[in-house]
Every structure is written in structure tokens, then in C-alpha cells.
Amino acid sequence: MKILVTGSAGHLGEALMRTLPSKGYEAVGLDIKPSPFTQCVGSITNRAFVRECMSGVQTVLHTATLHKPHVATHSNQDFVDTNIAGTLNLLEEAHAAGVKAFILSTPAQPASSGWR
């Protein structure tokens, strides 16, 4: 089974990329940053790029999000673009490609962390 892991250069994404092949899965990493675990380098905000990455994918593990540590380095619009528009791109392109499962992982935040 081919699994697309978004956020493959991040902590959770990299851990999935390290683990999935040993369990018999074909894992394809997607991230905006190059890494040893990223085969598709680009943004989930780019719909055409997302469409290309969905080829042959049966499952999406979506771990690419901006969260609290990014508040100091990213704008509010970056959060909307990545977390909302990027996730929508992934969902719609996954549906169009016939993906069977889509798992969204969001970072846990303490209650006092604010709206992000």
C-alpha cells in the first residue's frame, strides 16, 4: 500500500517515514523542506503539486501543519494558507484520486495557548 505522509521533514512525519517501510508500506514523503525522508518537495498550498503527489496513493497521513512554535516566524495568513487551504487541497485531491483513507494529525495544544 502506498501512503503519502505530509510534513515528512517534521518530527511526526519523519517518524512515520522511518517506521512505515519496515511495516511493509510504500511511504512517500511530502514537505516544503527537503529532507532525507522527503521525495516530494513543495507546498500543500499548491494544488497542482498536491495532485501530482497523489498518484497511486491509497492513504494520506497528514501531519503538515503550522502550530504554536510557528507563531513567531509565520503570519496569520500563513496559518490559514497551510492549515486550512492546504488541508482542503489535500482532501479534495485525495478524493479525486480515489484515496481510501485520510488521517489528519493536529498538534495538541494546552487550553491556554490561544486560537492557534
N, C-alpha and C positions, 0 to 999 in steps of 0.2 A: 504494500500500500504506500502511495506517495503522499507525504504530509508536508504542507507548506508551513513553516514556522516564521512568523513575523517577529521582528525585534531580535534577530539571531545574534546580534553583537552585544546585546544586553545580558544581564545576569541570568534571568529565567530562560530566555531564548537560547543562550549558549548551552545551558544545562540540558535543555531538551535536545539540542543538536548533538550533544555528546552522547546522550542516552538512547535516542530513538534507533540509530543504526544497529546498536548491539541487541535490540529487541526485534530486529528483522524488518524495520521500516526504512523506506527511502525518504530521507529528510532533505528538504530544500530550504535553505535559509534566505530570508529577505530582510534587509535592513538598509537604512540610509547611510550607514557607516560600513566600510569594508572591514571584514574580519576573516579569520581562518574558517569560520562557520557560516559565512555568507556567500551564497552563489549568485543571488540577485541583488545588486546594489542599486538602490533608488528609493523613492518616496512612495508611501501608500497613498499620498495625495494625488499622485499621477495615475489616473485611471487606466490609460493605455499600458503603462508599465505593469500595473496590477493584473490586467487581463493577460499579458504575456506570461506572468509568473504562475497563473492558474492552470496552465496546460498540463493535463494528466493528473491533477491533484484530486484526491478523494476526501482529504481532511485538512482543515485550516486550524492551526493553533495560533491565535492572535495575541501576542504579548507586546506588540509595539505601541506604547503609549507614552505620552508625557505625563509626569506626575510631580509631586511636591518638590523633589530636588531640582526640577527644571524651572521652577518659578523665577529664580534669579537670572536665568540665561535665555528664557523664551518669553515671547509676548503672549497676551491673551489670545490673539488671533492664531498664533502657532498651536495653542491648545485646541482651539476649535477646528483648525485645519486637520491636525493629526488625529485627535481623539474622536471627533465627530465625522468630518468629511472623509477622512482616511478609512475609518471603520465602515462607513456606508459604502465606499468604493469596494472594499474587500467583500462585504456582504453581497452586494449586487453582482459583482464579477464571479464570486463563488457560486451564486445561484445560477448565473448564466452558463457556467462551466459544468454544472451538474454535480458540484461538490456535495458529498453526503453528510458531512458533519462540520460544524463551525463552533469552535470553543474560544470564548473571549475571556482573557485573564486581565483583571484590573488590579492595580496595586491597592493593598489595604492601607487605609489612612486613619489616624486617630480622629475621633469625633471633633476635636478642636482644630483640625488642620485647615478649615475653611472649605470653600466650594470646590476647589481643585482637588 
